Amino acid sequence: MSLAKPITPHLWFDTQAKEAAGFYCSVFPDSKVESIVRLRDTPSGDCDVASFTLHGQPFMAISAGPLFTFNPSVSFMVNYDPSRDPQASEHLDAAWATLIDGGQALMPLDEYPFSKRYGWVQDRYGLSWQLILTDPAGEPRPAIMPSLLFTGDVYGKAEEAGAFYRSVFDGSQAGQLVRRTEDVPPDQAGTVLFSDFRLGESWFVAMDSGYEHSFGFNEAISFMVHCRDQAEIDRHWAQLSSVPESEQCGWCKDRYGLSWQITPTLLDELMNSGDQAVIDRVTQAFLDMKKLDVAAIEAAGRGG
């Protein structure tokens, strides 16, 4: 059985979640802000939660204080496919110009051996995007794909992690896997130059980097897994949660340090009910939980 909804990237901002959601929707086609919900009386005070869609990919964002900072260990690869869009190159350049305004280039927009047009940019909020003109002869991929960079303590684990994640999510599929064929210091032969895979209905990219990066996975970007019932929550929690001290409000960290939120679809329905009293009750109910309890959340929604 596949997940009730696609895996949803969740972005943690200090105060700019609403502003950022609007900005990103201005950059990409087929994008819109779906809802803004306010969580009251949390440990971070009152928090705005934005649900939005970019190029058909669902996202969520929260303004919850300056606890976590984006870094390039998780970025978003944006595919511009000339076979689908005759103006793909022009649209890529336009998105780059908007994203780099107030940001910085991590890899300049240029021609590379793997693409005639590619650039890696960190935007004004610190979020990273890889814009690439894709090979029309290749197998189609979604327009936006989360990209995981395995560095530091988890360097060399990209291939293993891809296999592990595919074992967790039903209906998953291996995609491309390109290993380095020789040592190119600091990277070792056999490590992953590029890979992608589908988890349920969601495609991810994973790569290894042996460079001395000052960053790794953190809670600034997590991935929401929408479960139909308590049994699905229990199963995914047992598979993904590997750091007990990180368990809080449905959040957990896996064996590679990547953060996930294991949440029932019921919670999404209640939080988007438009009834602030329901939202407030449900918020107070789940703040004290580690793994989420569907029955308790349902009772809070009813006022029980």
Secondary structure as the mmCIF struct_conf table of DSSP 4:
data_model
#
loop_
_struct_conf.conf_type_id
_struct_conf.id
_struct_conf.beg_label_comp_id
_struct_conf.beg_label_asym_id
_struct_conf.beg_label_seq_id
_struct_conf.end_label_comp_id
_struct_conf.end_label_asym_id
_struct_conf.end_label_seq_id
BEND BEND1 ALA A 4 LYS A 5
STRN STRN1 THR A 8 PHE A 13
BEND BEND2 ASP A 14 THR A 15
HELX_RH_AL_P HELX_RH_AL_P1 ALA A 17 VAL A 27
BEND BEND3 PHE A 28 ASP A 30
STRN STRN2 LYS A 32 THR A 42
TURN_TY1_P TURN_TY1_P1 PRO A 43 SER A 44
STRN STRN3 GLY A 45 LEU A 54
TURN_TY1_P TURN_TY1_P2 HIS A 55 GLY A 56
STRN STRN4 GLN A 57 SER A 63
TURN_TY1_P TURN_TY1_P3 PRO A 66 LEU A 67
TURN_TY1_P TURN_TY1_P4 PRO A 72 SER A 73
STRN STRN5 VAL A 74 TYR A 80
TURN_TY1_P TURN_TY1_P5 PRO A 82 ARG A 84
TURN_TY1_P TURN_TY1_P6 PRO A 86 GLN A 87
HELX_RH_AL_P HELX_RH_AL_P2 ALA A 88 ILE A 100
TURN_TY1_P TURN_TY1_P7 ASP A 101 GLY A 102
BEND BEND4 GLY A 103 GLY A 103
STRN STRN6 GLN A 104 TYR A 112
TURN_TY1_P TURN_TY1_P8 PRO A 113 PHE A 114
STRN STRN7 SER A 115 GLN A 122
TURN_TY1_P TURN_TY1_P9 ARG A 124 TYR A 125
BEND BEND5 GLY A 126 GLY A 126
STRN STRN8 SER A 128 LEU A 133
TURN_TY1_P TURN_TY1_P10 PRO A 136 ALA A 137
BEND BEND6 GLY A 138 GLY A 138
HELX_LH_PP_P HELX_LH_PP_P1 GLU A 139 PRO A 140
BEND BEND7 ALA A 143 ALA A 143
STRN STRN9 ILE A 144 PHE A 150
HELX_RH_3T_P HELX_RH_3T_P1 GLY A 152 VAL A 154
TURN_TY1_P TURN_TY1_P11 TYR A 155 GLY A 156
HELX_RH_AL_P HELX_RH_AL_P3 ALA A 158 VAL A 168
BEND BEND8 PHE A 169 PHE A 169
TURN_TY1_P TURN_TY1_P12 ASP A 170 GLY A 171
STRN STRN10 GLN A 173 ARG A 179
BEND BEND9 THR A 181 GLU A 182
STRN STRN11 VAL A 184 VAL A 184
TURN_TY1_P TURN_TY1_P13 PRO A 185 PRO A 186
STRN STRN12 ASP A 187 ASP A 187
HELX_LH_PP_P HELX_LH_PP_P2 GLN A 188 GLN A 188
TURN_TY1_P TURN_TY1_P14 ALA A 189 GLY A 190
BEND BEND10 THR A 191 THR A 191
STRN STRN13 VAL A 192 LEU A 199
TURN_TY1_P TURN_TY1_P15 GLY A 200 GLU A 201
STRN STRN14 SER A 202 ASP A 208
BEND BEND11 TYR A 211 TYR A 211
BEND BEND12 SER A 214 SER A 214
TURN_TY1_P TURN_TY1_P16 GLU A 219 ALA A 220
STRN STRN15 ILE A 221 CYS A 227
BEND BEND13 ARG A 228 ASP A 229
HELX_RH_AL_P HELX_RH_AL_P4 GLN A 230 LEU A 240
HELX_RH_3T_P HELX_RH_3T_P2 PRO A 244 SER A 246
STRN STRN16 GLN A 248 GLN A 248
TURN_TY1_P TURN_TY1_P17 CYS A 249 GLY A 250
STRN STRN17 TRP A 251 LYS A 253
TURN_TY1_P TURN_TY1_P18 ARG A 255 TYR A 256
BEND BEND14 GLY A 257 GLY A 257
STRN STRN18 SER A 259 PRO A 264
HELX_RH_AL_P HELX_RH_AL_P5 THR A 265 MET A 271
TURN_TY1_P TURN_TY1_P19 ASN A 272 ASN A 272
BEND BEND15 SER A 273 GLY A 274
HELX_RH_AL_P HELX_RH_AL_P6 GLN A 276 LEU A 287
TURN_TY1_P TURN_TY1_P20 ASP A 288 ASP A 288
BEND BEND16 LYS A 290 LYS A 291
HELX_RH_AL_P HELX_RH_AL_P7 VAL A 294 ARG A 302
TURN_TY1_P TURN_TY1_P21 GLY A 303 GLY A 303
#
